[in-house]
Amino acid sequence: MTISIDLCGKSILLTGALGAIAEHMVRRLAAAGATLVLTDIRTEAEAKRILDAWKIEPSSYLYFAADIADSNQVDRVVHAAFEKFPQLDTVIGHAGGCGLHPFAITSEAEFEKIFRFNFLSQTYLARAVLAQWSPRKTAGHLIFTSSYVARMPHTKISAYASAKAALENFARSLAMEYTEAGIRVNVVSPGNVAAGSSLKVFEEDPAYREFVLRVSLGRRNSPESVADAFVFLCSPLAREINGQVFSADYGGGIGNRL
Ligand SMILES: NC(=O)c1ccc[n+]([C@@H]2O[C@H](COP(=O)([O-])OP(=O)(O)OC[C@H]3O[C@@H](n4cnc5c(N)ncnc54)[C@H](O)[C@@H]3O)[C@@H](O)[C@H]2O)c1
């Protein structure tokens, strides 16, 4: 028996589409034949330059610039995506991230901004997408990107970690609420990835570096392996998976290693 993943004919919406992990998601999903609706806060010109550098065929994607933390902009992108692809059935809420923010010196506004970006934005996306799927009776699939720190607290990331913890609970709650509609909601939870938003803090903060290396036995995840988890979840092989937090983290999220 040969098993391969063919996403031809499938349209997938991805937020935070120009980031470090997203690069490998976009490359793989496009290679599997999916048509992609990509959105990120960066301009169209920047997106074109980045996607050209990744050698993504312009015919395989549409790009919309939008701030995911602004519900009106999220509504606009989702509306445009469904106008172009009414059969769109997979949405990946991937935008997120933050640096180190010790609680004592993080203002109320900054804390709320991090929480909004990593949690509330995902609820804006879910709300806009479910409003499209419900009347069409689409058995859609929402996938969110969390992090192992949702379950492994660490210092200096309380806004980010609590937002990701909220996101995991939100996803599982929605999965339960929409089971009858045939809509699935899952989460991919990477460990510390040697790319993107965590590179700087890993390099600059010895305590964070020690924590990361201890919980994952010295290994950091590759963005490629995290992207593979998304490809699997987008595929028919995952059709019966719902309400799960799917960890690509070398087991770093299992529990604390002293
Ligand atoms: N890198 C890691 O170690 C790691 C670990 C666990 C989870 N994650 C999660 O994976 C996801 C991607 O992380 P990454 O490290 O690849 O990030 P990244 O910083 O490389 O990419 C984030 C992308 O989001 C875009 N963006 C920023 N603000 C935005 C906004 N307001 N609206 C829309 N787009 C915006 C950026 O332009 C960028 O392209 C995030 O959800 C992050 O929390 C990352």
The ligand as a MOL file (V3000), in Angstrom:
LIG
                    3D

  0  0  0     0  0            999 V3000
M  V30 BEGIN CTAB
M  V30 COUNTS 44 48 0 0 0
M  V30 BEGIN ATOM
M  V30 1 N 9.0750 29.7130 17.0140 0
M  V30 2 C 8.7420 28.9530 18.0510 0
M  V30 3 O 9.6230 28.4710 18.7950 0
M  V30 4 C 7.3170 28.6160 18.3430 0
M  V30 5 C 7.0650 27.6480 19.3210 0
M  V30 6 C 5.7460 27.3150 19.6240 0
M  V30 7 C 4.7180 27.9440 18.9600 0
M  V30 8 N 4.9870 28.8830 18.0180 0 CHG=1
M  V30 9 C 3.8370 29.5160 17.3610 0
M  V30 10 O 3.9440 29.3150 15.9640 0
M  V30 11 C 3.3660 30.4200 15.2860 0
M  V30 12 C 4.3760 31.0160 14.3160 0
M  V30 13 O 5.5460 31.3080 15.0250 0
M  V30 14 P 6.9040 31.7620 14.2740 0
M  V30 15 O 7.9730 31.6280 15.2920 0
M  V30 16 O 7.0350 31.0820 12.9640 0 CHG=-1
M  V30 17 O 6.5670 33.3020 14.0800 0
M  V30 18 P 7.2160 34.4310 13.1820 0
M  V30 19 O 7.4830 35.5700 14.1040 0
M  V30 20 O 8.3480 33.9300 12.3420 0
M  V30 21 O 5.9940 34.7730 12.2160 0
M  V30 22 C 4.8550 35.4320 12.6480 0
M  V30 23 C 4.1590 36.0410 11.4410 0
M  V30 24 O 3.0090 36.7400 11.9110 0
M  V30 25 C 2.9560 37.9990 11.2610 0
M  V30 26 N 2.2510 38.9400 12.1290 0
M  V30 27 C 2.7430 39.6380 13.1850 0
M  V30 28 N 1.7670 40.4100 13.7260 0
M  V30 29 C 0.6570 40.1970 12.9940 0
M  V30 30 C -0.6700 40.6970 13.0570 0
M  V30 31 N -1.0330 41.5770 14.0040 0
M  V30 32 N -1.5580 40.2660 12.1310 0
M  V30 33 C -1.2110 39.3650 11.1740 0
M  V30 34 N 0.0350 38.8410 11.0790 0
M  V30 35 C 0.9490 39.2590 11.9730 0
M  V30 36 C 4.3880 38.3950 11.0290 0
M  V30 37 O 4.5020 39.3480 9.9740 0
M  V30 38 C 5.0490 37.0460 10.7070 0
M  V30 39 O 5.0410 36.7790 9.3220 0
M  V30 40 C 2.8810 31.3880 16.3790 0
M  V30 41 O 1.5240 31.1450 16.6760 0
M  V30 42 C 3.7630 31.0110 17.5580 0
M  V30 43 O 3.1710 31.3590 18.7900 0
M  V30 44 C 6.2590 29.2390 17.6890 0
M  V30 END ATOM
M  V30 BEGIN BOND
M  V30 1 1 1 2
M  V30 2 2 2 3
M  V30 3 1 2 4
M  V30 4 1 4 5
M  V30 5 2 4 44
M  V30 6 2 5 6
M  V30 7 1 6 7
M  V30 8 2 7 8
M  V30 9 1 8 9
M  V30 10 1 8 44
M  V30 11 1 9 10
M  V30 12 1 9 42
M  V30 13 1 10 11
M  V30 14 1 11 12
M  V30 15 1 11 40
M  V30 16 1 12 13
M  V30 17 1 13 14
M  V30 18 2 14 15
M  V30 19 1 14 16
M  V30 20 1 14 17
M  V30 21 1 17 18
M  V30 22 2 18 19
M  V30 23 1 18 20
M  V30 24 1 18 21
M  V30 25 1 21 22
M  V30 26 1 22 23
M  V30 27 1 23 24
M  V30 28 1 23 38
M  V30 29 1 24 25
M  V30 30 1 25 26
M  V30 31 1 25 36
M  V30 32 1 26 27
M  V30 33 1 26 35
M  V30 34 2 27 28
M  V30 35 1 28 29
M  V30 36 1 29 30
M  V30 37 2 29 35
M  V30 38 1 30 31
M  V30 39 2 30 32
M  V30 40 1 32 33
M  V30 41 2 33 34
M  V30 42 1 34 35
M  V30 43 1 36 37
M  V30 44 1 36 38
M  V30 45 1 38 39
M  V30 46 1 40 41
M  V30 47 1 40 42
M  V30 48 1 42 43
M  V30 END BOND
M  V30 END CTAB
M  END
